[in-house]
Amino acid sequence: MGKGTPVSERILSMERVKLDSEILGFSVVILSAEGHDFPAQLVASERRDTSEVFTYRVEGEDIFSVFTKFYDGDVLGHIQAGRKCYFVSTEVDEHLVTSSLYVEAPEVVYYPNLVTPMQDLVATAVKPNGKRRAVRSGSLPPTVWINIAISTEYRDAVGGADKVTKRVIHLMDRQNTAYRSSGFNGRMAIREIFFFERPAGLAQADIFDWAVDAEGPINKARALSKAAGTLVLFQNSYSPLALITSPAPLIPRIEVAIAGKIFASWDDGDIVEALHELGHLSGGDHNPESSSSGPNDPQLSARDWYSCEEAIYGALSYNICNIWLKKIEMYSGLRAVYGGKVRGKATQNNVGTFELVFQFMKGEHD
């Protein structure tokens, strides 16, 4: 998509490049990565309410490259080139290119009803074919593995198991790009994706208690897969909520994040909401004025950023400016730079808490 700065060979690297998004829609474009040019042919395009989606096939690749160009100028994309996968996102007048962790989709497991007894069902279903994902060599940043629990309502709204799997992989790429944009070297990765039927009669007020129940189905599935937590995705408008993880030994618990935004094909509010809740799962909190932790919070510096003057705010911040603000997928940190300014300080440094929390959450958990 135009000649840009070559993407680094280092896995999980991030480069800022200049990309000409105006060529999206051309029948043939040239993608440039790692010093090589990859011809790509337009396969399909679709116009939506707030964006256009362009699907390309790079010469020699079986997996499509897909770009979403929003009418406000932002571009998101997955590029499959040179047998590697890259994720593209917009920052001001530049684009961020990161290596995607997911060369192929994680294994999808279907649990017909998580309300039923789980032990035998999960023990045989977690890795039914016994395959392990390939891991590239080299030094990797601290990685927290989580499960993604998807209600069948949300799955069906997105368009089925294959489409929703691609959507949550896209979600995780955006989560990790938000970390990197914030100056945080940690990674979040998907251990398992599974579907569940919403329990009959489960009231909105009870959904979080159901999800975090130590003896409940969500945590039983998490324990069997040894993940550090679970992101639960609902189609209906359940109240989004996540307990804020604190570094051991303060509150050494495994947490659950709930995202309940209604999915719509023209909107990515479900993903933006998930990034907010996963920020809590990582240990972060809202802006200082909106924090629910109080003055006795042991992590007082875990507060997010915003700018009323620039009409922007961070992934964990609430809008307290009484004007429309653009959500920036970046958390507060001393190395978080957006628009040429550092978006953090000693008293607003969510990344500082992420670094402590990830040391507790990485690895496997019973």
The 8 nearest C-alpha neighbors of each residue, nearest first, counted from 0:
[[1, 30, 29, 28, 18, 19, 2, 31],
 [0, 2, 19, 18, 3, 29, 30, 31],
 [1, 3, 31, 0, 4, 18, 30, 17],
 [4, 2, 16, 17, 5, 1, 18, 31],
 [3, 5, 16, 6, 2, 17, 15, 14],
 [6, 4, 33, 32, 34, 3, 7, 31],
 [5, 7, 33, 32, 4, 14, 8, 96],
 [6, 8, 9, 5, 33, 12, 14, 13],
 [9, 7, 10, 6, 33, 12, 5, 98],
 [10, 8, 7, 12, 11, 98, 137, 6],
 [9, 11, 12, 98, 8, 7, 135, 137],
 [10, 12, 98, 97, 9, 13, 99, 100],
 [13, 11, 10, 9, 97, 98, 7, 14],
 [14, 12, 97, 96, 95, 11, 15, 98],
 [13, 15, 96, 95, 16, 6, 97, 12],
 [16, 14, 95, 94, 93, 96, 13, 17],
 [17, 15, 3, 94, 4, 93, 18, 14],
 [16, 18, 93, 3, 94, 19, 15, 4],
 [17, 19, 1, 20, 0, 16, 3, 94],
 [18, 20, 21, 1, 22, 0, 17, 23],
 [19, 21, 22, 23, 18, 0, 74, 68],
 [22, 20, 23, 19, 24, 25, 18, 0],
 [21, 23, 20, 25, 24, 19, 0, 28],
 [24, 22, 21, 25, 20, 53, 0, 28],
 [23, 25, 22, 26, 53, 41, 44, 21],
 [26, 24, 27, 23, 22, 28, 41, 40],
 [25, 27, 41, 40, 24, 28, 42, 39],
 [26, 28, 40, 25, 39, 41, 38, 29],
 [29, 27, 39, 38, 0, 25, 30, 40],
 [28, 30, 38, 0, 37, 39, 36, 1],
 [31, 29, 0, 37, 36, 38, 1, 28],
 [30, 32, 36, 35, 2, 37, 29, 34],
 [33, 31, 5, 6, 34, 35, 30, 36],
 [32, 34, 5, 6, 35, 7, 8, 31],
 [33, 35, 5, 32, 31, 36, 6, 4],
 [36, 34, 32, 33, 31, 37, 5, 30],
 [35, 37, 31, 30, 29, 38, 32, 34],
 [36, 38, 30, 29, 31, 39, 57, 35],
 [39, 37, 29, 58, 57, 28, 30, 36],
 [40, 38, 57, 56, 28, 27, 55, 58],
 [39, 41, 27, 55, 56, 26, 42, 57],
 [40, 42, 55, 26, 43, 54, 27, 56],
 [41, 43, 55, 54, 40, 56, 44, 53],
 [44, 42, 54, 41, 53, 45, 55, 52],
 [45, 43, 53, 52, 54, 46, 51, 42],
 [44, 46, 52, 51, 47, 53, 43, 50],
 [45, 47, 51, 50, 52, 44, 48, 49],
 [48, 46, 50, 49, 51, 265, 45, 52],
 [47, 49, 265, 50, 46, 51, 266, 264],
 [50, 48, 47, 69, 70, 265, 51, 266],
 [51, 49, 69, 47, 68, 70, 48, 46],
 [50, 52, 46, 68, 45, 47, 67, 69],
 [53, 51, 67, 45, 44, 66, 68, 46],
 [54, 52, 44, 66, 65, 43, 67, 24],
 [53, 55, 65, 43, 42, 64, 41, 44],
 [56, 54, 41, 64, 42, 40, 63, 39],
 [55, 57, 63, 39, 40, 64, 58, 42],
 [58, 56, 39, 60, 38, 59, 37, 55],
 [57, 59, 60, 38, 39, 56, 37, 40],
 [58, 60, 57, 61, 81, 56, 80, 82],
 [61, 59, 57, 62, 58, 56, 80, 79],
 [60, 62, 63, 59, 56, 57, 58, 79],
 [63, 61, 60, 79, 64, 56, 57, 80],
 [64, 62, 56, 55, 65, 54, 61, 79],
 [63, 65, 78, 55, 77, 79, 54, 56],
 [64, 66, 54, 77, 76, 53, 55, 63],
 [67, 65, 76, 53, 52, 75, 68, 54],
 [68, 66, 52, 75, 74, 51, 76, 69],
 [67, 69, 74, 51, 50, 73, 52, 66],
 [70, 68, 50, 73, 71, 72, 49, 74],
 [69, 71, 72, 50, 49, 68, 73, 51],
 [70, 72, 69, 73, 49, 68, 50, 74],
 [73, 71, 70, 69, 74, 68, 20, 89],
 [74, 72, 69, 89, 71, 68, 75, 70],
 [73, 75, 68, 67, 89, 88, 69, 72],
 [76, 74, 88, 67, 87, 66, 68, 89],
 [75, 77, 66, 87, 65, 86, 67, 78],
 [76, 78, 86, 65, 64, 85, 87, 66],
 [79, 77, 64, 85, 84, 80, 76, 86],
 [78, 80, 84, 64, 83, 62, 85, 82],
 [81, 79, 82, 83, 78, 57, 84, 37],
 [80, 82, 83, 79, 60, 37, 84, 32],
 [83, 81, 80, 79, 84, 60, 102, 59],
 [84, 82, 81, 80, 79, 85, 102, 98],
 [83, 85, 79, 99, 78, 98, 102, 80],
 [86, 84, 98, 99, 78, 97, 77, 96],
 [85, 87, 77, 97, 96, 76, 99, 98],
 [86, 88, 96, 76, 75, 95, 77, 94],
 [89, 87, 75, 95, 94, 74, 76, 86],
 [90, 88, 94, 73, 74, 93, 95, 91],
 [89, 91, 93, 94, 92, 95, 88, 337],
 [90, 92, 93, 89, 338, 337, 94, 73],
 [93, 91, 90, 94, 89, 17, 338, 73],
 [94, 92, 90, 17, 91, 16, 89, 15],
 [93, 95, 89, 16, 88, 15, 90, 17],
 [96, 94, 15, 88, 87, 14, 89, 16],
 [95, 97, 87, 14, 13, 86, 15, 94],
 [98, 96, 13, 86, 85, 12, 99, 11],
 [97, 99, 85, 11, 10, 84, 12, 86],
 [100, 98, 85, 84, 101, 86, 97, 172],
 [99, 101, 102, 98, 11, 172, 84, 188],
 [100, 102, 103, 99, 104, 84, 168, 105],
 [103, 101, 84, 100, 83, 104, 99, 82],
 [104, 102, 101, 105, 132, 100, 106, 84],
 [103, 105, 101, 106, 102, 164, 165, 168],
 [106, 104, 107, 103, 191, 189, 192, 190],
 [105, 107, 191, 104, 108, 192, 126, 190],
 [108, 106, 192, 193, 105, 109, 191, 164],
 [109, 107, 193, 192, 106, 124, 110, 125],
 [108, 110, 194, 193, 111, 107, 195, 124],
 [109, 111, 112, 195, 194, 113, 108, 193],
 [112, 110, 195, 109, 196, 113, 194, 115],
 [113, 111, 196, 114, 195, 110, 115, 197],
 [112, 114, 115, 216, 195, 110, 111, 196],
 [115, 113, 112, 216, 198, 116, 117, 215],
 [114, 116, 113, 112, 117, 216, 111, 120],
 [117, 115, 118, 114, 113, 120, 119, 216],
 [118, 116, 120, 121, 119, 115, 216, 113],
 [117, 119, 121, 120, 122, 116, 219, 220],
 [120, 118, 122, 121, 117, 123, 116, 124],
 [121, 119, 117, 118, 122, 123, 124, 110],
 [120, 122, 124, 123, 118, 119, 125, 117],
 [123, 121, 119, 120, 124, 118, 125, 223],
 [124, 122, 121, 120, 125, 127, 119, 126],
 [125, 123, 121, 127, 126, 122, 120, 108],
 [124, 126, 121, 123, 127, 122, 108, 224],
 [127, 125, 129, 124, 128, 123, 130, 106],
 [126, 128, 124, 129, 125, 123, 130, 108],
 [129, 127, 130, 126, 124, 125, 131, 106],
 [128, 130, 126, 127, 131, 125, 124, 132],
 [131, 129, 128, 132, 126, 127, 106, 133],
 [132, 130, 133, 129, 126, 134, 128, 106],
 [133, 131, 134, 130, 105, 103, 102, 106],
 [132, 134, 131, 135, 102, 130, 136, 103],
 [135, 133, 132, 136, 131, 100, 137, 139],
 [134, 136, 133, 137, 10, 139, 138, 100],
 [135, 137, 134, 138, 139, 10, 133, 9],
 [136, 138, 139, 135, 10, 9, 134, 140],
 [137, 139, 140, 136, 10, 135, 9, 141],
 [138, 140, 137, 141, 142, 10, 11, 136],
 [139, 141, 185, 184, 142, 186, 138, 11],
 [142, 140, 185, 186, 361, 139, 357, 143],
 [143, 141, 186, 361, 187, 185, 140, 144],
 [142, 144, 361, 187, 360, 188, 186, 227],
 [145, 143, 188, 226, 190, 189, 227, 187],
 [144, 146, 228, 226, 189, 229, 227, 190],
 [145, 147, 229, 191, 190, 189, 192, 230],
 [146, 148, 192, 230, 229, 231, 149, 191],
 [149, 147, 231, 193, 194, 192, 230, 232],
 [150, 148, 194, 232, 231, 193, 195, 147],
 [149, 151, 195, 152, 153, 233, 194, 196],
 [150, 152, 154, 153, 196, 195, 194, 155],
 [153, 151, 150, 155, 154, 234, 156, 233],
 [152, 154, 234, 156, 150, 151, 155, 233],
 [155, 153, 151, 157, 159, 152, 156, 163],
 [154, 156, 158, 159, 152, 157, 153, 151],
 [157, 155, 153, 158, 154, 152, 262, 234],
 [158, 156, 154, 155, 163, 159, 153, 162],
 [159, 157, 155, 156, 162, 154, 163, 160],
 [158, 160, 155, 154, 162, 161, 163, 157],
 [159, 161, 163, 162, 164, 154, 158, 155],
 [160, 162, 164, 163, 159, 165, 158, 166],
 [163, 161, 165, 164, 160, 159, 158, 166],
 [162, 164, 166, 160, 165, 161, 157, 154],
 [165, 163, 161, 166, 167, 162, 160, 168],
 [164, 166, 168, 162, 163, 167, 169, 161],
 [167, 165, 163, 169, 164, 168, 170, 162],
 [166, 168, 170, 169, 164, 165, 171, 163],
 [167, 169, 171, 165, 170, 166, 172, 164],
 [168, 170, 166, 172, 167, 171, 165, 173],
 [171, 169, 167, 173, 168, 172, 270, 166],
 [172, 170, 174, 168, 173, 169, 167, 175],
 [173, 171, 169, 175, 174, 170, 176, 168],
 [172, 174, 176, 170, 171, 175, 177, 169],
 [175, 173, 171, 177, 172, 176, 274, 170],
 [174, 176, 178, 172, 177, 173, 186, 171],
 [175, 177, 173, 179, 178, 174, 180, 172],
 [178, 176, 329, 180, 174, 175, 328, 179],
 [179, 177, 175, 183, 181, 176, 180, 174],
 [178, 180, 176, 182, 183, 181, 177, 184],
 [179, 181, 177, 178, 182, 176, 329, 335],
 [182, 180, 335, 178, 179, 329, 330, 183],
 [181, 183, 334, 179, 335, 180, 184, 178],
 [184, 182, 178, 179, 181, 185, 350, 180],
 [183, 185, 140, 179, 182, 186, 178, 141],
 [186, 184, 141, 140, 183, 142, 178, 187],
 [185, 187, 142, 175, 141, 143, 188, 140],
 [186, 188, 143, 142, 144, 175, 185, 189],
 [189, 187, 144, 143, 145, 190, 186, 142],
 [190, 188, 145, 144, 191, 146, 147, 105],
 [189, 191, 146, 145, 144, 188, 226, 192],
 [192, 190, 146, 189, 147, 106, 193, 105],
 [191, 193, 147, 107, 146, 108, 148, 106],
 [194, 192, 108, 148, 109, 107, 149, 147],
 [195, 193, 149, 109, 150, 148, 110, 151],
 [196, 194, 150, 112, 113, 110, 151, 111],
 [195, 197, 112, 151, 150, 198, 111, 113],
 [196, 198, 199, 195, 150, 201, 151, 112],
 [199, 197, 201, 196, 200, 114, 112, 113],
 [198, 200, 201, 197, 196, 202, 114, 112],
 [199, 201, 202, 198, 197, 203, 205, 206],
 [200, 202, 199, 198, 205, 203, 206, 197],
 [203, 201, 205, 204, 200, 206, 199, 237],
 [202, 204, 206, 205, 237, 201, 238, 207],
 [203, 205, 202, 206, 207, 238, 237, 208],
 [206, 204, 202, 203, 208, 207, 209, 201],
 [205, 207, 209, 203, 208, 204, 210, 202],
 [208, 206, 210, 209, 205, 211, 257, 240],
 [207, 209, 211, 205, 210, 206, 212, 204],
 [210, 208, 206, 207, 212, 211, 205, 215],
 [209, 211, 207, 208, 212, 217, 206, 255],
 [210, 212, 208, 209, 213, 255, 207, 218],
 [213, 211, 215, 214, 209, 210, 208, 218],
 [212, 214, 215, 218, 211, 219, 217, 216],
 [215, 213, 212, 219, 218, 216, 217, 211],
 [214, 216, 212, 213, 217, 218, 219, 209],
 [215, 217, 219, 113, 218, 220, 114, 117],
 [218, 216, 220, 219, 215, 210, 221, 211],
 [219, 217, 221, 220, 216, 213, 215, 222],
 [218, 220, 216, 222, 221, 217, 215, 223],
 [219, 221, 223, 218, 217, 222, 216, 224],
 [222, 220, 218, 224, 219, 226, 223, 225],
 [221, 223, 225, 365, 219, 224, 220, 218],
 [224, 222, 220, 225, 221, 219, 122, 365],
 [223, 225, 221, 222, 226, 220, 125, 190],
 [226, 224, 364, 222, 363, 365, 223, 221],
 [227, 225, 145, 144, 221, 224, 228, 364],
 [228, 226, 145, 144, 360, 364, 253, 143],
 [227, 229, 145, 254, 255, 253, 226, 146],
 [230, 228, 146, 255, 145, 147, 231, 256],
 [229, 231, 256, 147, 257, 255, 148, 146],
 [232, 230, 148, 257, 149, 147, 258, 229],
 [233, 231, 149, 258, 259, 150, 148, 257],
 [234, 232, 259, 150, 153, 235, 258, 149],
 [233, 235, 153, 261, 152, 259, 262, 260],
 [236, 234, 261, 233, 237, 259, 260, 152],
 [235, 237, 259, 260, 261, 238, 234, 233],
 [238, 236, 259, 203, 235, 239, 233, 260],
 [237, 239, 259, 240, 236, 203, 258, 257],
 [240, 238, 258, 257, 259, 237, 241, 276],
 [239, 241, 257, 256, 238, 276, 242, 258],
 [242, 240, 256, 276, 257, 255, 279, 243],
 [241, 243, 244, 254, 279, 280, 240, 255],
 [244, 242, 279, 282, 280, 241, 245, 283],
 [243, 245, 282, 280, 281, 242, 279, 254],
 [244, 246, 250, 282, 356, 249, 243, 247],
 [247, 245, 356, 355, 249, 359, 248, 250],
 [248, 246, 251, 249, 250, 359, 245, 356],
 [247, 249, 251, 250, 246, 245, 359, 252],
 [250, 248, 247, 246, 251, 245, 297, 252],
 [249, 251, 245, 252, 247, 248, 246, 244],
 [252, 250, 247, 248, 249, 246, 245, 253],
 [253, 251, 250, 254, 244, 245, 247, 246],
 [252, 254, 228, 227, 251, 255, 244, 360],
 [253, 255, 228, 252, 242, 280, 244, 256],
 [254, 256, 229, 228, 241, 230, 211, 257],
 [255, 257, 241, 230, 276, 240, 231, 229],
 [258, 256, 231, 239, 240, 230, 241, 232],
 [259, 257, 239, 232, 273, 260, 231, 272],
 [258, 260, 233, 237, 236, 239, 232, 234],
 [261, 259, 269, 236, 258, 262, 234, 268],
 [260, 262, 234, 235, 236, 259, 263, 269],
 [263, 261, 269, 234, 260, 156, 264, 157],
 [262, 264, 266, 265, 261, 267, 157, 156],
 [263, 265, 266, 262, 157, 267, 47, 156],
 [266, 264, 263, 48, 47, 49, 267, 50],
 [265, 267, 263, 264, 268, 262, 49, 269],
 [268, 266, 269, 270, 271, 265, 263, 262],
 [267, 269, 271, 270, 266, 272, 260, 262],
 [270, 268, 260, 272, 267, 271, 262, 273],
 [271, 269, 273, 272, 267, 268, 170, 274],
 [272, 270, 268, 274, 273, 269, 267, 275],
 [271, 273, 275, 269, 270, 274, 268, 258],
 [272, 274, 270, 276, 275, 258, 271, 277],
 [275, 273, 277, 271, 272, 276, 174, 278],
 [274, 276, 272, 278, 315, 273, 314, 277],
 [275, 277, 273, 279, 278, 274, 241, 256],
 [278, 276, 280, 274, 279, 275, 273, 281],
 [279, 277, 281, 275, 276, 280, 283, 274],
 [280, 278, 283, 243, 282, 276, 281, 277],
 [279, 281, 277, 278, 282, 244, 243, 276],
 [280, 282, 278, 279, 353, 283, 277, 244],
 [283, 281, 244, 279, 243, 280, 353, 245],
 [284, 282, 279, 349, 301, 278, 281, 243],
 [283, 285, 302, 301, 279, 290, 303, 315],
 [286, 284, 316, 290, 315, 303, 302, 289],
 [285, 287, 303, 316, 302, 289, 288, 304],
 [288, 286, 290, 289, 302, 285, 303, 347],
 [289, 287, 286, 290, 285, 319, 317, 291],
 [290, 288, 286, 287, 285, 291, 317, 316],
 [291, 289, 285, 287, 292, 288, 286, 284],
 [290, 292, 293, 289, 285, 284, 288, 287],
 [291, 293, 296, 290, 294, 295, 284, 299],
 [292, 294, 295, 296, 291, 290, 299, 287],
 [293, 295, 296, 292, 299, 297, 291, 290],
 [296, 294, 293, 297, 292, 299, 298, 291],
 [295, 297, 298, 299, 294, 292, 293, 300],
 [298, 296, 299, 295, 249, 294, 245, 300],
 [299, 297, 296, 300, 301, 352, 245, 295],
 [300, 298, 296, 301, 297, 346, 302, 294],
 [299, 301, 346, 347, 348, 298, 302, 345],
 [302, 300, 349, 348, 283, 299, 284, 298],
 [303, 301, 347, 286, 284, 285, 287, 300],
 [302, 304, 286, 331, 285, 316, 347, 315],
 [305, 303, 313, 331, 286, 312, 316, 342],
 [306, 304, 312, 313, 311, 307, 316, 303],
 [305, 307, 308, 309, 311, 310, 312, 304],
 [306, 308, 310, 309, 320, 305, 311, 324],
 [307, 309, 306, 310, 311, 320, 305, 324],
 [308, 310, 306, 307, 311, 324, 305, 312],
 [311, 309, 324, 307, 308, 306, 325, 323],
 [312, 310, 325, 324, 306, 309, 326, 305],
 [311, 313, 305, 326, 327, 306, 316, 304],
 [314, 312, 327, 316, 329, 304, 315, 330],
 [313, 315, 328, 275, 329, 330, 316, 327],
 [316, 314, 285, 275, 313, 303, 284, 278],
 [315, 317, 285, 286, 313, 303, 314, 312],
 [318, 316, 319, 286, 285, 289, 315, 312],
 [317, 319, 320, 316, 324, 312, 321, 305],
 [318, 320, 321, 317, 322, 288, 307, 289],
 [319, 321, 322, 307, 318, 323, 324, 310],
 [322, 320, 319, 323, 318, 307, 324, 310],
 [323, 321, 320, 324, 310, 307, 318, 319],
 [322, 324, 310, 325, 321, 320, 318, 311],
 [325, 323, 310, 311, 322, 326, 312, 318],
 [324, 326, 311, 310, 327, 312, 323, 313],
 [325, 327, 312, 311, 313, 324, 328, 314],
 [328, 326, 313, 329, 312, 314, 325, 311],
 [329, 327, 314, 177, 313, 326, 330, 274],
 [328, 330, 177, 181, 313, 327, 314, 180],
 [331, 329, 181, 313, 314, 303, 349, 332],
 [332, 330, 343, 303, 348, 349, 342, 304],
 [333, 331, 348, 343, 335, 350, 334, 349],
 [332, 334, 343, 335, 344, 348, 341, 342],
 [335, 333, 182, 332, 336, 181, 341, 343],
 [334, 336, 181, 332, 182, 342, 341, 333],
 [337, 335, 341, 340, 342, 339, 334, 338],
 [338, 336, 339, 340, 341, 335, 342, 90],
 [337, 339, 340, 91, 336, 90, 341, 92],
 [338, 340, 337, 336, 341, 342, 91, 335],
 [341, 339, 336, 337, 338, 342, 335, 343],
 [340, 342, 336, 335, 343, 334, 337, 333],
 [343, 341, 335, 331, 336, 340, 332, 304],
 [342, 344, 332, 331, 333, 347, 348, 341],
 [343, 345, 347, 346, 333, 348, 332, 342],
 [344, 346, 347, 348, 300, 343, 333, 332],
 [345, 347, 300, 344, 348, 302, 299, 301],
 [348, 346, 302, 344, 300, 343, 345, 303],
 [347, 349, 332, 331, 301, 350, 300, 351],
 [348, 350, 301, 283, 331, 352, 351, 302],
 [351, 349, 353, 332, 352, 348, 183, 354],
 [350, 352, 349, 354, 348, 353, 332, 355],
 [351, 353, 355, 354, 349, 350, 282, 301],
 [354, 352, 350, 356, 355, 351, 281, 282],
 [353, 355, 352, 351, 357, 356, 350, 358],
 [356, 354, 352, 353, 358, 357, 246, 351],
 [355, 357, 246, 353, 359, 358, 354, 245],
 [358, 356, 360, 359, 354, 361, 355, 353],
 [359, 357, 356, 355, 360, 361, 354, 141],
 [358, 360, 357, 356, 361, 246, 247, 355],
 [359, 361, 357, 358, 227, 143, 356, 362],
 [362, 360, 143, 142, 357, 358, 359, 141],
 [361, 363, 360, 143, 364, 142, 144, 227],
 [362, 364, 225, 226, 227, 361, 365, 144],
 [363, 365, 225, 227, 226, 222, 362, 360],
 [364, 222, 225, 363, 223, 226, 221, 224]]
